[in-house]
Amino acid sequence: MNFELTKEQTMTRKMVSDFAEAVIKPRAVEIDKEASFPLDIFEQMGELGILGIPFPEEYGGSGGDTLSYAIAVEEVGRVCGSTGLSFAATVSLGASPIYYFGTKEQKEKFLTPMAEGKALGSFGLTEPNAGSDAGGTKTTAEEDGDDYIINGEKCFITNASFAKTIIVTAVTGKNERGKNIISAIIVPTDAEGLTITSDYDKMGVRGSDTAEIVLDNVRVPKENLLGDPQKGFNQFLYTLDGGRISIASLGLGIAQASLDKALAYAKERKQFGKPISDFQAIQFKLADMAMEVELARNIVYKAAWLKDQDKPFSKEAAYAKLYATETAFRAANQAIQIHGGYGYMREYEVERYLRDAKLLEIGEGTSEVQRMVIARQLGC
Ligand SMILES: Cc1cc2nc3c(=O)[nH]c(=O)nc-3n(C[C@H](O)[C@H](O)[C@H](O)COP(=O)(O)OP(=O)(O)OC[C@H]3O[C@@H](n4cnc5c(N)ncnc54)[C@H](O)[C@@H]3O)c2cc1C
């Protein structure tokens, strides 16, 4: 076994970390407070090639692997959960399905601008009555000549207000057993009949755009159908497996940030005449946090590595998502505790880590859904 990162992976970490420290970190408090989507930061990330890491150069990407991408999300997430979430969503949900299942023409038209960082992408799966049970999709796409006419409603969709395209899941018919066939269709956000509103007032990841979408007789050419129409459901399960690695990476970044802040504060803060890091109660918290961060990193990187080796990675992606995001929440909670009353104040940032981490236990499959995925893999 070899736990060393490659030269490219190490360089990616340094490049993204330098950018995150210099450009994103100083803005993180304001992004959260104002709940403002940092479009200019995404433009800079695009110019640096960060938004195209896992895509081949022929489609405008940087030709990196999943592990490099996971490391990049970790580094962005370490300084700003909002930016990290929108980064993970545009790459894993907005662009990757086109890379996995798109035709050459679709890749050239839709993937290339995203990989080059000139456009953002979005993935509309969740509906008001179809969350964990995504198979309960009610949105429909009916054939009409060379087009599909799409009607329905999507909720909680990341990046939609700033995206050029949304990959929308919709029922396109019934199979021989009478079950709904769910397909994925690329919908340009300037299509007539599409309304995108972003009025949610969120607990965390406040600078990440989250939108509601109404599709009212939206006409899209049939050539925008993504992949095999009969396999739309399996395609989005595969997409979510990949996406879970990036949400896990984001959790890892927040957990690392919580540990870093808590350790620095514990060494500095004096009570009873000594630094609080001298107290065993505080040391044990830090020891547990450090161990969990290391374990989370191991499973996140393993899941990414398996994907890069074209080996099955669904179970490990669920392990990684579940463990890293719950680690992030625990670590952020302990970081607040170690900061005492100061930790409860916005300027110390650890309370933001907790609010941001909470979303990670919900989005792209809740913790309960991850446990269901794992149990199914165990043959239950
Ligand atoms: C900020 C944010 C960004 C998001 N971004 C996107 C996006 O870009 N694209 C997108 O499509 N969606 C997105 N989502 C939606 C997200 O994926 C869903 O919220 C999530 O899948 C849960 O669905 P739900 O909210 O309907 O909860 P529900 O499915 O109603 O779940 C409610 C509770 O019941 C539990 N539960 C449900 N079924 C079971 C079961 N069988 N066994 C045990 N427990 C169960 C759940 O775990 C949860 O605790 C986003 C959500 C948020 C909050």
The ligand as an ORCA input file, in Angstrom:
! r2SCAN-3c Opt
* xyz 0 1
  C     -28.664     23.795      1.435
  C     -29.168     22.645      0.645
  C     -28.674     22.381     -0.633
  C     -29.199     21.350     -1.401
  N     -28.753     21.173     -2.698
  C     -29.409     20.286     -3.499
  C     -29.115     20.221     -4.901
  O     -28.225     20.913     -5.426
  N     -29.838     19.373     -5.688
  C     -30.819     18.580     -5.176
  O     -31.446     17.847     -5.936
  N     -31.112     18.601     -3.838
  C     -30.448     19.446     -2.995
  N     -30.749     19.507     -1.661
  C     -31.810     18.646     -1.133
  C     -31.301     17.530     -0.225
  O     -30.605     16.586     -0.971
  C     -32.520     16.980      0.524
  O     -32.928     17.965      1.454
  C     -32.208     15.675      1.217
  O     -31.997     14.650      0.287
  C     -33.326     15.240      2.180
  O     -34.591     15.317      1.577
  P     -35.770     16.068      2.350
  O     -35.258     17.397      2.743
  O     -36.998     16.010      1.523
  O     -35.988     15.247      3.685
  P     -36.873     13.911      3.852
  O     -36.532     12.924      2.801
  O     -38.283     14.300      4.030
  O     -36.308     13.363      5.234
  C     -36.737     13.821      6.523
  C     -36.097     12.927      7.575
  O     -36.586     11.577      7.421
  C     -35.494     10.699      7.252
  N     -35.883      9.613      6.366
  C     -36.462      9.691      5.144
  N     -36.654      8.464      4.631
  C     -36.174      7.588      5.545
  C     -36.089      6.162      5.609
  N     -36.498      5.376      4.601
  N     -35.537      5.610      6.702
  C     -35.102      6.388      7.720
  N     -35.156      7.734      7.734
  C     -35.682      8.326      6.648
  C     -34.376     11.538      6.665
  O     -33.101     10.958      6.874
  C     -34.571     12.835      7.444
  O     -33.982     12.721      8.706
  C     -30.203     20.512     -0.848
  C     -30.672     20.734      0.451
  C     -30.193     21.793      1.185
  C     -30.771     22.018      2.555
*
